[in-house]
Amino acid sequence: MRLLITGATGLVGSRLVEQCLANGHQVHYLSTRSSQLDRFEKAQGFMWNPLEGTIDINCFEGVDTVINLAGSSISKPWTKKNRKLILESRIKSLETLRKGIQSLDNHSIKSFLTASAIGIYKEDYNNKLKEVNTEVADDFLGSVVHAWEQEANLFTELGLDPIILRIGLVLSSQGGVLPSLLAPIKASVGVVFGNGDQWQSWIHIDDLVQIILFLSQKNERGIFNAVAPNPVRQKELVRSIAKALNKKIILFRMPKLIVKLLFGERSGLLINSHCISASKIKKTDYQYSFATLGQALDHIVS
Ligand SMILES: NC(=O)c1ccc[n+]([C@@H]2O[C@H](COP(=O)([O-])OP(=O)(O)OC[C@H]3O[C@@H](n4cnc5c(N)ncnc54)[C@H](OP(=O)(O)O)[C@@H]3O)[C@@H](O)[C@H]2O)c1
C-alpha cells in the first residue's frame, strides 16, 4: 500500500505513520510546516496550505489510500479566532485534497478515510449512540463536525465514497487527554467534572490506528464510531487511572457551574455525556487489542 496521510505530525498521525512503516507500507504525508518535512526517516513529506488552498500534487503519485487527520486542535481556548481556525482548517483541508485529486489527469486512489468526532452526537445519558442516529449536537462542536462530514461526503463526486471515523477520546501516553488526567492523580487527587456520571467513550490509540488501516484495507464505506466497546462513566475513568497507577486518591467534584464559568462553551468537552456504540465496528470482525479500560490503562501506564 502507498498511503497519503494528512495531520501525520499529530498525536494519531505520527503513531499511524510508524505503524504503516512497520507494516512495510510506503507513506506520503502532507504538512503545513516545512520544518516537519524530514520528520520521518522513511516517509516522504510534501507541503500544503489548506487555508490558502495550495497543495503539492506530487503527493498523490502512486497513492492508493488517503487518510485525512488534519485539523487545528480543539484544546486551546475557543476564542473567535480559534473557532474560525478549528472549523476552516478541517473544511479547507478536505476541500484542498478534493480539488487536488480533481486536478489530476488520472490517479490510483481507491480508498479515502477521514477523521470525524463523537462530538457530533447530542449528549445522552441513557442511550447508546449509533451511526444511524441523525440528531446533531446543537453546540459549536456539533456544528463543526457536521460541516466536516458534509464536506467529506463531497468526495463521492470523485467516485470515492468516504469512510468517516467518529473518533472518541483517544488514550495515549504521548498526548491528548490522558497526561493531564494522570498529573493530579499522581499527587493523589482525582477530579471529576459535574457529578462524574457522564459517559466517556474512549479508545486506545493503537486500536484507533489499527481500525484506520483495517477499514481502509477492507475498502469499507460510510460512518463508523471509533470507540472501544466498553465506555465508562467519568468517575470510573478517574478511579481506573488511579488503580493503574496504584495510587489512593481523594475524589473532588467540580460543580458544573464552576466548570462552565472556567471553560465557557468548551466545558462541554468535560461535562457532556456520550455513550457511543462500537457495534458497527465489531460487526466488521475487527478484534480489539484493548477492549476494556483496565487493559488500555495497564498498557499505557506501564
Ligand atoms: N485526539 C482525540 O482525542 C480526537 C478525538 C476525536 C477526533 N479527533 C480528530 O482526529 C484528528 C487527529 O487528531 P490528533 O489528536 O492527532 O490531532 P493533533 O495532534 O492536534 O494533530 C492534528 C494535525 O493537524 C495538522 N494541522 C493543524 N492545524 C492545521 C491547519 N490549519 N491546516 C491543516 N492542518 C493542520 C497538524 O499537522 P501539520 O502541522 O504537520 O500540518 C497536526 O499535526 C483531528 O482531526 C482531530 O480533530 C481526535
The ligand as an SDF file (V2000), in Angstrom:
LIG
                    3D

 48 52  0  0  0  0  0  0  0  0999 V2000
   -7.2050   13.0490   19.8530 N   0  0  0  0  0  0  0  0  0  0  0  0
   -8.5010   12.8630   20.0770 C   0  0  0  0  0  0  0  0  0  0  0  0
   -8.9190   12.5110   21.2290 O   0  0  0  0  0  0  0  0  0  0  0  0
   -9.5090   13.0520   18.9480 C   0  0  0  0  0  0  0  0  0  0  0  0
  -10.8660   12.7660   19.2050 C   0  0  0  0  0  0  0  0  0  0  0  0
  -11.7820   12.9440   18.1800 C   0  0  0  0  0  0  0  0  0  0  0  0
  -11.3690   13.3850   16.9300 C   0  0  0  0  0  0  0  0  0  0  0  0
  -10.0520   13.6600   16.7090 N   0  0  0  0  0  0  0  0  0  0  0  0
   -9.6410   14.1650   15.3810 C   0  0  0  0  0  0  0  0  0  0  0  0
   -8.6750   13.2880   14.8080 O   0  0  0  0  0  0  0  0  0  0  0  0
   -7.7130   14.0540   14.0800 C   0  0  0  0  0  0  0  0  0  0  0  0
   -6.3160   13.7250   14.5990 C   0  0  0  0  0  0  0  0  0  0  0  0
   -6.2920   14.0120   15.9990 O   0  0  0  0  0  0  0  0  0  0  0  0
   -4.9250   14.3150   16.7580 P   0  0  0  0  0  0  0  0  0  0  0  0
   -5.2170   14.2220   18.2120 O   0  0  0  0  0  0  0  0  0  0  0  0
   -3.8300   13.5100   16.1710 O   0  0  0  0  0  0  0  0  0  0  0  0
   -4.7200   15.8600   16.3910 O   0  0  0  0  0  0  0  0  0  0  0  0
   -3.4000   16.7630   16.5810 P   0  0  0  0  0  0  0  0  0  0  0  0
   -2.4000   16.0650   17.4090 O   0  0  0  0  0  0  0  0  0  0  0  0
   -3.8780   18.1070   17.0260 O   0  0  0  0  0  0  0  0  0  0  0  0
   -2.8080   16.8600   15.0930 O   0  0  0  0  0  0  0  0  0  0  0  0
   -3.5360   17.4190   14.0350 C   0  0  0  0  0  0  0  0  0  0  0  0
   -2.6320   17.7500   12.8760 C   0  0  0  0  0  0  0  0  0  0  0  0
   -3.3680   18.6350   12.0100 O   0  0  0  0  0  0  0  0  0  0  0  0
   -2.4770   19.5000   11.3550 C   0  0  0  0  0  0  0  0  0  0  0  0
   -2.9970   20.8800   11.3730 N   0  0  0  0  0  0  0  0  0  0  0  0
   -3.0380   21.7430   12.4250 C   0  0  0  0  0  0  0  0  0  0  0  0
   -3.5420   22.9270   12.0230 N   0  0  0  0  0  0  0  0  0  0  0  0
   -3.8040   22.7850   10.6990 C   0  0  0  0  0  0  0  0  0  0  0  0
   -4.3280   23.6530    9.7060 C   0  0  0  0  0  0  0  0  0  0  0  0
   -4.6610   24.9180    9.9900 N   0  0  0  0  0  0  0  0  0  0  0  0
   -4.4770   23.1690    8.4440 N   0  0  0  0  0  0  0  0  0  0  0  0
   -4.1330   21.9010    8.1390 C   0  0  0  0  0  0  0  0  0  0  0  0
   -3.6090   21.0480    9.0260 N   0  0  0  0  0  0  0  0  0  0  0  0
   -3.4660   21.4840   10.2920 C   0  0  0  0  0  0  0  0  0  0  0  0
   -1.1440   19.4440   12.0590 C   0  0  0  0  0  0  0  0  0  0  0  0
   -0.1690   18.9430   11.1240 O   0  0  0  0  0  0  0  0  0  0  0  0
    0.9530   19.9030   10.4400 P   0  0  0  0  0  0  0  0  0  0  0  0
    1.3100   20.9200   11.4660 O   0  0  0  0  0  0  0  0  0  0  0  0
    2.0730   18.9600   10.1400 O   0  0  0  0  0  0  0  0  0  0  0  0
    0.3190   20.4610    9.2290 O   0  0  0  0  0  0  0  0  0  0  0  0
   -1.3520   18.4860   13.2220 C   0  0  0  0  0  0  0  0  0  0  0  0
   -0.2690   17.6040   13.3780 O   0  0  0  0  0  0  0  0  0  0  0  0
   -8.0640   15.5360   14.2790 C   0  0  0  0  0  0  0  0  0  0  0  0
   -8.7390   15.9940   13.1500 O   0  0  0  0  0  0  0  0  0  0  0  0
   -8.9910   15.5200   15.4840 C   0  0  0  0  0  0  0  0  0  0  0  0
   -9.9720   16.5610   15.4420 O   0  0  0  0  0  0  0  0  0  0  0  0
   -9.1080   13.4930   17.6880 C   0  0  0  0  0  0  0  0  0  0  0  0
  1  2  1  0
  2  3  2  0
  2  4  1  0
  4  5  1  0
  4 48  2  0
  5  6  2  0
  6  7  1  0
  7  8  2  0
  8  9  1  0
  8 48  1  0
  9 10  1  0
  9 46  1  0
 10 11  1  0
 11 12  1  0
 11 44  1  0
 12 13  1  0
 13 14  1  0
 14 15  2  0
 14 16  1  0
 14 17  1  0
 17 18  1  0
 18 19  2  0
 18 20  1  0
 18 21  1  0
 21 22  1  0
 22 23  1  0
 23 24  1  0
 23 42  1  0
 24 25  1  0
 25 26  1  0
 25 36  1  0
 26 27  1  0
 26 35  1  0
 27 28  2  0
 28 29  1  0
 29 30  1  0
 29 35  2  0
 30 31  1  0
 30 32  2  0
 32 33  1  0
 33 34  2  0
 34 35  1  0
 36 37  1  0
 36 42  1  0
 37 38  1  0
 38 39  2  0
 38 40  1  0
 38 41  1  0
 42 43  1  0
 44 45  1  0
 44 46  1  0
 46 47  1  0
M  CHG  2   8   1  16  -1
M  END
$$$$
